Each structure stands twice: as structure tokens, then as C-alpha cells.
Amino acid sequence: MAVFPLSLGQGAEPTGTYGNFLSAVTRRSYFMDAVCEIYNQRPLVTALFSNSIPATGGLDNIMANVQYVPGVTPQVTTFTAPFNNPQPVPFVQSAAWPYVMIACPIPVYLNEILQQDEQKIQDVVELRMTDAGNATGDMMETQLAGGGSGTTGSAGNVTDNTQLQGLGWLIDDGTNNASWGNITRAMGTWWQSKRYNVNSPITRALFSLYAIGVYKYCGEKPDFAFCGPATFGQLQQDFLPLERIITTESQTDKYTSSFVAVEVMGIPVYLDPYMVEGNIFLFNTNYVSIQVHEKCNWAMIDFQSMVPALQLNYVAVVLLLCQAVNTKPTANGLMYNITGTVSL
């Protein structure tokens, strides 16, 4: 634990009796805000929430009707316009995903409030309220992207359906998840994502090739891609030898070098510190999103007294009912087993 306060005589502070005197009659200097040291940026969760869809209806599951075969058969005809007798066929079935209830309790002791009354540096209640969003986002990003293996293409939660479904489930061909949305992936390629075993360092040429493969597979180009920092750094190395230094218009002594994001085939690639190295996930945001129930969208159950539990304390709860879904797996892809990434 940090020493508080520092011993006398450091910096501009005097030692001895006079130092003790000044220390007793002087307030310390504090930053206005508490600085968080433990959380990372969460690009994936931010992107999915920016594309989130408010859901209604019952809380038991999320439903999507998906078409898996043609419902009608077009045909050519002649001058007299004859056509074959059409036969109705089943061509739509329902996919279902379970909601996940995320609860973040926020405790407050009565004596914390009394001790901080008009003397607080930072309000402990406000600090915990802010941390509720950060801690929840960190947990969600970990369940979506953390853990797993780059050599098999698994990432995030792929075993527990009480948690958010990880990328290893969302974008898969049956390797990690045989049944997606309560539909068996073996029913057909229409419910399977394209997975590419790269088994080599990633380059622009390989990325382009596999992105074209996803496009050929479903007829739609992914919107963006996510990967870990070391994987991103390896892909960027394929760009850097070709870059040209261009001075800015306003200040000719400033130069722009390297990249905050790389773009291949019009697909921007972003680095995410939670991602498993050795994987690059290709997303189509028309179909990948977080569904959030409108009745429980970061809902706040206000602070309640714990007196019935014989405690002079309070507790509040932040609730979120949501799930990550992918309604068209074929429009998303995965490059896995990317080798040669450097530990950073």
C-alpha cells in the first residue's frame, strides 16, 4: 500500500518541527479526478453498441426468421406465357439466442457518506458509478474476444450460454459451435462462416485473398476487421516499407508516418487489446450486432436501504439485458493460425 503522507523533507517541503507545523495546517494538492489504471480501450464493444438494436417482446430469447432456400422458382416463358405449376415449400425457420442478464451491484456504506460529507476529494459514489460502466464493459469485451486460441480460431466465451456468446461462436463453421441460434450448422453452408487457416504471417496479399473468399462465399464484402495488437503490427509491417513521408500543409516540419489503422480492399483493420493474437475476424455490421432489450438497457435500480438486513448501508444495481448475435454467418469470416506474431 502507498505511503501516505510522504516523509518530510522531500521536494520543496522542509523537515523537522517546521515541516510538521506546515504539514498540519496545509491541505495536500490533489488531482481533481481519480485516474483509472486497470482498464483498456474496448473497440469491439464500442463498435457493437454503436450498431446495437433495441429489442422488444418477451425476455426468454431473441428470435430471427432466416431464409435458407428459395421460396419460389422463377422460370422463362414464351409468347403464350405458360408456366409450371408452383409448389409451396418451407423456406424460413427461426433462429433463437438466449438473453444474458448482466447485473453490476454498487455498494455504499453509511459511514462512507458521513465521513465524506463536505470533505470529499472525489465522491466515492460517483467513482463506483463510473466504475460500473468500465467494469461491465471490460467483462463484456473479455467474454466476446478474450481467451481462446489463435491456432484454432476460438476467441471469447465458447462454452457457457449464460454469458455473451464469443466471437468463436458468432463467426464459425461448426468447429467451435455445432449449433448456432438453435439451428445446426451442419444443415448447410448457408449457416456457416468462412474460416481460413493462414498458417503463415499475414500480408496484404493474403488478407485480400481471404477477404475475396468471404465475398465469393456470400456475395457481400465485410465492413471492418479486428485483431490483436501483435497481429495488427505484423500486417502493418507489410505496409511500412512502401510508405512515403508527406509533410503536412500547415507545418512543414511535421511528418506523418505509420498508421492508426490499415485498410485492405476498403476494409479497415483495427487493433483491439482484448483480441486473441493470431486471429483476424471479418465483420459485416448488417448482421452482427448487440441486441439490447428496451426494458433493461443500462437500467438503474436506485440505492435501497439495507436496514432490513440489519445493515446501515445502501446498494444499487445497474442492469443490462442483451446478447451478441450474428444473423448471417456467411457474411463474416475468420483468418486464424497467423504465425510469427511478436510478443509485445
C-alpha positions in Angstrom: 0.0 0.0 0.0 1.2 3.5 -0.8 2.8 5.5 2.0 0.7 8.5 3.0 1.7 11.1 3.5 5.3 11.2 2.2 8.0 11.7 4.7 9.0 15.3 5.4 11.9 17.0 3.5 11.1 15.8 0.0 11.0 18.3 -2.8 10.2 21.8 -1.5 8.9 20.6 1.9 11.0 21.4 5.0 12.0 18.9 7.6 11.8 18.9 11.4 9.4 20.8 13.6 8.6 23.5 11.0 7.8 20.8 8.4 5.4 19.1 10.9 3.8 22.5 11.5 3.2 23.2 7.8 2.0 19.7 7.2 -0.6 20.1 10.0 -2.0 23.4 8.7 -1.9 22.8 5.0 -4.2 20.8 2.7 -2.5 18.5 0.2 -2.7 19.1 -3.5 -4.9 16.6 -5.3 -5.8 15.8 -8.9 -9.5 16.7 -9.4 -10.2 13.2 -10.8 -9.2 9.7 -9.9 -7.0 8.2 -12.6 -8.0 4.6 -13.6 -5.0 2.3 -14.2 -6.6 -1.1 -14.9 -9.0 -0.9 -17.9 -8.2 -0.9 -21.7 -10.0 0.6 -24.7 -12.8 -1.6 -25.9 -13.1 -1.1 -29.7 -15.2 -4.2 -30.3 -17.9 -3.5 -27.6 -17.9 0.2 -28.7 -18.5 -0.8 -32.3 -21.2 -3.3 -31.5 -23.1 -0.9 -29.2 -22.9 1.8 -31.9 -24.7 -0.8 -34.1 -27.0 -2.1 -31.3 -30.6 -2.8 -32.0 -33.3 -2.2 -29.3 -35.3 -5.4 -28.8 -38.9 -5.8 -27.6 -41.1 -8.7 -26.6 -40.6 -11.4 -24.0 -37.4 -11.9 -22.2 -36.9 -15.6 -22.8 -34.9 -15.3 -26.1 -34.1 -13.3 -29.2 -35.8 -14.6 -32.4 -34.8 -14.1 -36.1 -36.5 -15.7 -39.0 -33.9 -16.8 -41.6 -34.4 -17.9 -45.2 -32.4 -20.9 -46.1 -33.8 -22.0 -49.5 -35.7 -20.2 -52.3 -39.4 -19.8 -51.6 -40.4 -19.5 -55.3 -38.9 -20.7 -58.6 -38.6 -18.2 -61.4 -38.8 -19.5 -64.9 -38.8 -18.3 -68.5 -41.8 -18.5 -70.7 -42.9 -17.9 -74.3 -45.4 -15.8 -76.2 -48.5 -17.6 -74.8 -47.0 -17.2 -71.2 -47.3 -20.8 -69.9 -45.6 -21.7 -66.6 -45.1 -24.7 -64.4 -47.5 -25.3 -61.5 -45.8 -23.7 -58.4 -45.5 -25.7 -55.3 -45.3 -24.0 -51.9 -42.2 -25.0 -49.9 -41.0 -24.2 -46.4 -38.2 -21.7 -46.8 -37.9 -19.8 -43.5 -37.1 -21.1 -40.0 -36.5 -19.4 -36.7 -33.1 -18.8 -35.0 -33.1 -18.2 -31.3 -30.5 -16.8 -28.9 -30.7 -16.5 -25.1 -30.6 -13.2 -23.4 -27.8 -12.6 -20.9 -28.6 -10.6 -17.8 -25.7 -8.5 -16.6 -26.0 -7.1 -13.1 -23.5 -4.7 -11.5 -24.2 -4.1 -7.8 -23.0 -0.8 -6.3 -22.5 -0.8 -2.5 -22.3 2.3 -0.3 -21.6 2.3 3.4 -23.4 4.9 5.5 -20.2 5.8 7.3 -18.6 6.5 3.9 -21.2 9.1 3.2 -20.8 10.6 6.7 -17.0 10.8 6.5 -17.1 12.3 3.1 -19.7 15.0 3.9 -18.3 18.3 2.5 -14.8 16.9 2.7 -14.5 14.7 -0.3 -11.7 14.8 -2.8 -13.7 12.5 -5.2 -17.2 11.3 -4.4 -17.0 7.6 -3.6 -20.5 7.1 -5.0 -19.6 8.8 -8.3 -16.4 6.8 -8.5 -18.3 3.5 -8.2 -21.0 4.6 -10.6 -18.3 5.4 -13.2 -16.5 2.1 -12.5 -19.8 0.2 -13.0 -19.7 1.2 -16.7 -16.0 0.5 -17.1 -16.1 -2.9 -15.3 -19.1 -4.0 -17.2 -17.6 -3.1 -20.5 -14.4 -4.8 -19.6 -16.3 -8.0 -18.7 -18.3 -7.9 -21.9 -15.2 -7.4 -24.1 -13.5 -10.3 -22.4 -16.4 -12.6 -22.9 -16.7 -11.6 -26.6 -13.0 -11.5 -27.6 -10.7 -12.6 -24.8 -9.3 -16.1 -24.1 -9.4 -18.8 -26.7 -6.7 -19.7 -29.2 -5.2 -18.2 -32.3 -4.3 -21.6 -33.7 -7.8 -22.8 -33.8 -9.7 -19.6 -34.2 -11.6 -19.8 -30.9 -12.0 -16.5 -29.1 -14.1 -15.3 -26.2 -16.7 -17.4 -24.5 -17.4 -20.6 -26.4 -18.8 -22.9 -23.6 -21.2 -21.0 -21.3 -24.6 -19.9 -22.8 -25.3 -17.8 -19.6 -22.6 -15.4 -20.9 -22.3 -13.3 -24.0 -21.6 -15.5 -27.0 -17.9 -15.1 -28.0 -16.5 -14.5 -31.5 -15.6 -18.2 -31.7 -19.4 -18.9 -31.7 -20.6 -15.9 -33.8 -18.2 -16.5 -36.6 -17.7 -20.2 -37.1 -18.4 -23.1 -39.4 -19.2 -25.7 -36.7 -15.6 -26.1 -35.4 -16.3 -24.4 -32.1 -20.1 -24.3 -32.2 -22.1 -27.0 -33.8 -25.5 -25.4 -33.2 -25.9 -21.6 -33.7 -29.1 -19.9 -32.8 -30.7 -23.3 -32.2 -30.0 -24.3 -35.8 -27.5 -27.0 -36.5 -24.7 -25.6 -38.7 -24.4 -28.9 -40.5 -27.8 -28.2 -42.1 -25.9 -26.3 -44.8 -23.2 -23.9 -45.7 -25.8 -21.1 -45.5 -25.4 -21.1 -41.7 -21.6 -21.4 -41.7 -18.9 -18.7 -41.7 -15.8 -19.0 -43.9 -12.7 -19.9 -41.8 -9.2 -19.7 -43.3 -6.2 -21.5 -41.8 -3.5 -19.0 -42.7 -0.6 -20.9 -41.2 1.9 -18.2 -42.1 2.5 -14.5 -41.4 -0.3 -12.3 -42.6 0.3 -10.0 -45.6 -1.8 -7.6 -47.7 -1.9 -10.2 -50.4 -3.2 -12.9 -48.1 -5.7 -10.6 -46.4 -7.0 -9.6 -49.9 -7.3 -13.2 -51.0 -9.3 -14.3 -48.0 -11.5 -11.2 -48.0 -12.3 -12.0 -51.6 -13.1 -15.6 -50.5 -15.6 -14.3 -47.9 -17.2 -12.1 -50.6 -17.4 -15.0 -53.1 -18.9 -17.2 -50.3 -21.8 -14.9 -49.6 -21.8 -12.1 -52.2 -21.2 -9.3 -49.6 -18.0 -7.6 -48.5 -17.2 -7.3 -44.8 -17.3 -3.8 -43.3 -14.3 -4.0 -40.9 -11.9 -6.3 -39.2 -10.5 -6.7 -35.7 -7.3 -8.3 -34.5 -4.8 -8.2 -31.6 -2.0 -5.6 -31.4 0.8 -8.1 -32.4 -1.2 -9.4 -35.3 -2.0 -5.8 -36.4 1.7 -4.9 -36.1 2.6 -7.8 -38.3 0.1 -6.7 -41.0 1.4 -3.2 -40.7 4.9 -4.3 -41.4 3.8 -5.2 -44.9 2.8 -1.6 -45.5 5.7 0.3 -43.8 8.4 -0.4 -46.4 6.2 1.2 -49.1 5.1 4.3 -47.2 6.1 7.8 -48.4 6.6 10.6 -45.9 4.4 13.6 -46.8 4.7 16.9 -45.0 1.5 18.5 -43.6 0.2 21.6 -45.3 0.2 23.7 -42.1 3.6 22.7 -40.7 6.3 21.5 -43.0 8.4 20.2 -40.1 5.8 17.7 -39.1 5.7 14.3 -40.8 3.0 11.6 -40.8 4.4 8.1 -40.5 2.9 4.6 -39.9 -0.8 4.1 -39.4 -3.5 4.2 -36.8 -5.5 1.7 -38.9 -4.7 -0.1 -42.1 -7.2 -0.6 -44.9 -7.1 -3.5 -47.4 -9.8 -3.8 -50.1 -11.6 -1.0 -48.5 -11.9 -3.0 -45.2 -10.4 -1.1 -42.3 -8.5 -3.3 -39.8 -8.4 -2.2 -36.2 -6.4 -3.4 -33.3 -8.1 -4.5 -30.1 -6.1 -5.2 -26.9 -8.5 -8.0 -25.9 -8.3 -10.0 -29.1 -6.5 -13.3 -29.2 -3.3 -12.9 -31.3 -3.2 -14.9 -34.5 -6.8 -14.2 -35.4 -8.4 -11.6 -37.7 -12.2 -11.5 -37.6 -14.0 -10.0 -40.6 -17.4 -8.4 -39.7 -20.5 -7.4 -41.6 -22.4 -5.0 -39.5 -25.6 -5.6 -41.4 -25.9 -8.9 -39.4 -23.6 -8.7 -36.4 -24.9 -6.6 -33.5 -25.7 -6.5 -29.8 -29.4 -6.8 -29.2 -30.4 -4.8 -26.1 -33.8 -5.2 -24.6 -35.5 -1.8 -24.3 -36.9 -2.6 -20.8 -33.4 -3.3 -19.4 -31.0 -1.0 -21.3 -28.4 0.0 -18.6 -31.4 0.3 -16.2 -30.6 1.7 -12.8 -32.3 0.2 -9.7 -31.7 3.1 -7.3 -30.0 2.9 -3.9 -32.0 0.9 -1.4 -31.5 0.8 2.4 -30.0 -2.4 3.8 -31.7 -1.9 7.2 -34.0 -4.9 6.6 -30.7 -6.9 6.5 -29.6 -5.2 9.8 -27.0 -3.0 8.0 -26.9 0.8 7.9 -25.7 0.6 4.3 -27.2 1.0 0.7 -27.0 -0.9 -2.5 -27.9 -0.1 -6.1 -27.8 -2.3 -9.2 -27.2 -1.5 -12.9 -28.9 -4.0 -15.2 -28.4 -4.8 -18.8 -30.3 -7.5 -20.8 -28.5 -8.2 -24.1 -26.8 -10.7 -26.4 -24.4 -10.6 -29.3 -26.0 -12.1 -32.4 -25.0 -12.9 -36.0 -28.0 -13.4 -38.2 -25.9 -14.2 -41.4 -22.8 -16.2 -40.6 -21.8 -16.5 -44.2 -21.3 -12.7 -44.4 -18.5 -12.8 -41.8 -15.1 -14.6 -41.9 -12.1 -15.5 -39.9 -8.4 -15.8 -40.6 -6.7 -17.9 -37.9 -3.4 -19.6 -37.1 -1.5 -16.5 -38.2 2.1 -17.3 -37.3 5.1 -15.3 -36.5 3.4 -12.6 -34.4 5.8 -11.0 -31.9 5.1 -10.8 -28.2 4.6 -7.1 -27.4 
